[in-house]
Structure formats: structure tokens, C-alpha cells
Amino acid sequence: MQKGNRLIVSTFYKDQLINTEEFDIKKEDFIYEYQPLIGESKIRFKLIDKNNNIKSEEVTVSYLPKDTEAELSIADKIVSLGANGDKVVKIKLSVERGSKLFVKTYVDDQLINTETFDVKKESFVYEFEPKADKSKLNFTLVDKHKNVKNEEVIISHKPISKELAGVIIEVNKFNTEGFKGLTSNKDIISSISADELITLIYAKAAALGLSKEQTEALIIALAINSSEPMPEFINSLLNIASGDLHFVLDSVKTNNIEFTDKLALIQHLEIKANSKNYNHRDILILLENYLKQSDESVTNLLASLNGILSVDIANILANMNTSALDIVSIDDLKKQLENSGIYTAEELQHIYALIEGLIISSKASQQEQTVISKESITLKDSEEGKNTWLIIIAALSGLLLGIIIIYFNRRQNNRNKKNQL
């Protein structure tokens, strides 16, 4: 370049002009320094001489810095309640492909497990089932450049109650898709009464191989969701109840005990069963008979059935946030569902009614098996008693026969001796 020329330097990044500079050339040699940005930049040089002649040159600068940091971060933590009532934590990690991931698990500051994974994608999900009250997971990622990064997750966990564990098992087993087939069955749709509808639901469910206990739970949920106002609902139950069930319902009516909804009333009957002479099977039969004798239209019952089955109840136990780690009781689970904002008030009503149905039908089935078991033991004891007496009688008969034989032998011997004399 010649002295006295002007040099205009324009810098472009991602096709956008980001800087312009102008220099007066005072020497024939000129050095332009540029701090490159990550990626591709373009530098356009425009030289103007004393006669305003212009010459342009363009330089492309590509810059990729050396990898100095491994990529590892916690993207999300999701809690689910497993099939056996255990809490499962899914930890979603953003990771660097082609790296190695080392996972160490600590319980009460003691290392209990170490795992190594080859990372093949940019996301990784680690599943963990907390056992102790407090656990710690240490994630260490080593990338292909030997860069290392650590992340730590501390999980505080409260074990769930035995009652909730039982509910979770039943909820996970419930065959929502199977029961949806009933809603389109021609015979069920064309039912002319509630009695016929309930009978057909049992028959068609059995024909599809669906669980009897789950069918009973569905019937209980239908009764809980009936449209009959609470006072009339109590009266209807009173008209068909007997024994202590009638006594408890009559006490509710006489003392004007108020309940927020029908579900609360049925739960009251459940609690009283602990001290009264009836059980969950009796509550189930009461609600089933209530539906069969009710004036509820088949149209309303079918609409309620569709509403109950509109939510796959097993899905309510999945994809919860980390606050689900504090779930201990059924009430805790309900609060979690309400705070999630996923379900409408009507959907929650259907979910709670079906959960109550599953609780009652499950306990009714257990009570029925207990009775059968006791009858079998009684029958066995009775048979064993009969066998014992038969053995005693046989032994006594044998002893008596032996005595008779000895007696006659002695008499015979005495006669022979007399004859010899």
C-alpha cells in the first residue's frame, strides 16, 4: 500500500455489519488485528488512493475454540409411583455425546453403588428408587478431551403408608382401555334400566376377561357419582340397608351429620365398619343395589361411565414433580393431583370415586378370601376330628376283640384240663 491512501475495514458476523474502522496509511506495510468471534466472520478491506480509485478485498475468518469444558447439567427431575407403591425418580441430564458418565450413589454418606455409562445422545435419563430418607447421587462426566464436570443431586424421601401402597397397586392394575370397550357395546348402550345396565356391565366385563374386583370398583364409582342430592341419597340407602349399616345411616340422618359429598359419606361408612357388624362387602352390595333400584337414567349412568374412564387412572402416578417425594398418605396424593393443575375438578371427582371403589372392592375381596380360608380350616378341623374318633373307636374295638378272644381261649383251656382229670 502507498502512503497517503485510506483503508476502510468493515467486519461482518452472521451477515450483519458489526464494526467499521478507517485508517490513514503512513507506511507501505499495514497489519490489522482482529479478535475473532466463535464461528465465521468476514472482513472487507476497501483501499482508496489519492485519486479516489477503489480496490476491495474480503477475508473469511473461521474460529472454533478448543473444547475446554465438559457438558453436563440437570435438565429435570420427575417422580413416579411404581407398580408396587415404590417411588421412582427420573433424573434427566443434558450431556455431551461420546463421553463417559459415572454415577455414584450414597446413602447416609456411605457409597453403596457405582455405575458407568457410554453416552450416545445429548440427553440421558437416570432412574433411581430411593430407599433411605436421604440419598445423594454424584454424576461425573468425562468428555473425549478429558474435560471433567460434576453434578450432585440430593433426594430427601418419605416412605409411603401401607394403605397408599395398596391403593397404588390397584390403580396401576386398573385396565382403563379394556373397560372403555364396554361403553360402545350395543347391549349395554341399549339397556332400558339401571338394573339391566349393571347386570350387563358385569356380564360383558367377565366375557372380556376383565377383573371382577375392578368391575365392582367401577360400579361403586358410578354410585358415588350419582346425580341424586345428598338427603335423597341417604334416604335411598336407608331404604335398602339393614343391620348396623342401617343403624349408621340412620344416625347420620338423625344427627344431621353433614358431608361435603357422597364420597365423604361412603368413607364414613368405611370407618364405622371397624367398630360395627358389617364389612366392605356389605358396603359394596349396598351401593350396587342402590344403583339397580335407583331412578337414575341409563343415559346419565353411561355419561358417568364415560367420564370415569376418560382419564387413564394409572397415568396419574407418573410424571410428577419432586414434591411427590413427600407423598406419604392418600390425602397427600390427592393434594399432589390438585396442585398439579393437570386435571379439572370433574376429572378429580371421577378419579377419587374410582380410587374409593378400588379400595372397597379390594378389601371386600380380601375379606371374602379370609372367610373362605376360615371355613376351610374349620372343615379340615372337623374332618380331622372325625378321623380321630374313628381311630379311637377302631382301637377300642380291636382291644375289645382281643379281650374276647383271650377270654374264650382261657375257657377252652380250662375245659380241656377238666376232661383230662
PyMOL commands that set and color helices and strands:
alter all, ss='L'
color gray80, all
select helices_A, chain A and resi 162-173+176-184+186-189+194-207+212-224+230-240+243-254+262-272+280-293+298-309+313-317+322-326+330-340+345-420
alter helices_A, ss='H'
color red, helices_A
select strands_A, chain A and resi 6-13+16-24+39-48+54-63+72-81+87-95+100-107+110-118+123-128+134-142+148-156
alter strands_A, ss='S'
color yellow, strands_A
deselect
rebuild
show_as cartoon
